[in-house]
Amino acid sequence: MFRSRFSLLFVCFAVLLATSLADEDDVDMAANTVTIRGNDTSVRIEGNTGTIRAVHHEKDDDDEDDDDDEGEMEDFSDDNEGVLTFQIDSLQEIDSAGNPVGLTGPSKKKHGVSSLVSQIEKYTFTQLDNSSTYQGIPVKNVNLSVHLTGPNASVDLQVMLFLRDGNVTFGNETFSVKSGTFKFNIKVSDWKFCGGNSDVCTKNNQNETGQYLDLALSIRSQAEEPEEIEESENESAEICVNDDPDEKDDCPKIFNMGGNSTMVLNKGVVTGNNDYVAFPTGYPKFETIRGLVKKFTFRIPRFNDTVLIDPSVNVGSYIPAVTNPTNKPGGGGHNAGQSLHFVSYLLLLSMFASLCCFY
C-alpha cells in the first residue's frame, strides 16, 4: 500500500517537474543569451549583437502524435520566416533641417554612431527577473546595456514579457497588452547635444545646434513593408484604449508586421523629467535602405539627461482580444502550463495528505 502511494506521489512530482521545466527561462552565459518564455511567445536577447528575436509557438491540434520539442517550438534561426528580429542600428544627431551635426569641429565627442556593431563587445545583462510587475501586470524582464564610447552616452534595452492581459500607459497614450506581448523600452542616457551649454560643434566656422537625435531600429518581419493599421482595424484588434473617441492623439501607431504580428509604436517619448514629448510629424517612420535593410526611425526631440522610447510587439496574435468579464487589467486567463501546474500541486497536496493519514 505504501509503495503504491509513494509511486503515485513520485509520478505527480515528475509531472510537476516536467511542466515547470517546460516554460523555464534560459540564461546561457557561454552564448551570452537570455531567453524568456510566456504563454505562446518566446523572446531571446543576444548579448553579442544586441539583437532581440521573438517567435510565436502554438501546438498543432491536428497532429496529436507529433510531440513538439522545445527546439521546434522556438526556432530562432534566420531560416524561420516567422521569427521577428529587432536591433538598434544607428544614432545620429541632426539639426532642425535634418542635417547631421557634430561631425567636425573642436568637440571631443562624436555626435553619432553609424553602427552599433562596434559596441557589441560591451553589451551587459542585468539579472533576469521572472516575477516582476509593470504597472501592476506580471512580467518577466531583463535589461541589456551598452556604453557608447564616442558620444560617451549609454543605451539600455529594457525587455519585458507580459504574463497577463491588461492596459498600460505611456505618456498620454493608453493601449492594451496581452499575455505574450513583449516590449523593449529603449533608454538613451547622458547624450550631450551640440549647442547651448552642452557641447560646442562647428562646421565651416559656424556653430551647430543639435535639435533631434535619430535612432534607427532595424527589423526583420514577414511583411516586406509593414503597414500602419487603419483606425477601424485598430478598434477591432482592441489594442488602442481610448475612452474619448474624439481624442485621436491618445492612440499609438500600430503596424502590421505580417504573420499575424503587430508592432505598437508610441507617438512620443518620455524624458527623465517624466515629460511626454511628441515626435515630429511623420515619425516614427518606416523605410528601407537599398531594398534590403528595413528599419523604423525615431526622431527624438532634444532632451536633457535621459529619454525613453517604448515599442511593444504582439507576436502571432493579431486577433480581437477577449474582454475580461470584470474589465480589470491583468485579468487574462491562465495558459495550459499554468493550469497543469495547479492540478499537479493539488495532486501533490492530496498525496501528502493521504500519506499522513496512512501513518
Secondary structure, 3 states (H helix, E strand, C coil): CHHHHHHHHHHHHHHHHHHHHHCCCEEECCCCEEEEECCCEEEEEECCCCEEEEEECCCCCCCCCCCCCHHHHCCCCCCCCCCEEEEEEEEEEECCCCCECCCCCCCCCCCEECCHHHHHHHCEECCCEEEEEECCEEEEEEEEEEEECCCCEEEEEEEEEECCCEEEEECCEEEEECCCCEEEEEEEECCCCEECCCECCEECCEECCCCEEEEEEEEECCCCCCEECCHHHHHHHCCECCCCCCCHHHCCEEEEEECCEEEEECCEEEECCCCEEECCCCCCEEEEECCCEEEEEEEEECCCCEEEECCEEECCCCCCCCCCCCCCCCCCCCCHHHHHHHHHHHHHHHHHHHHHHHC
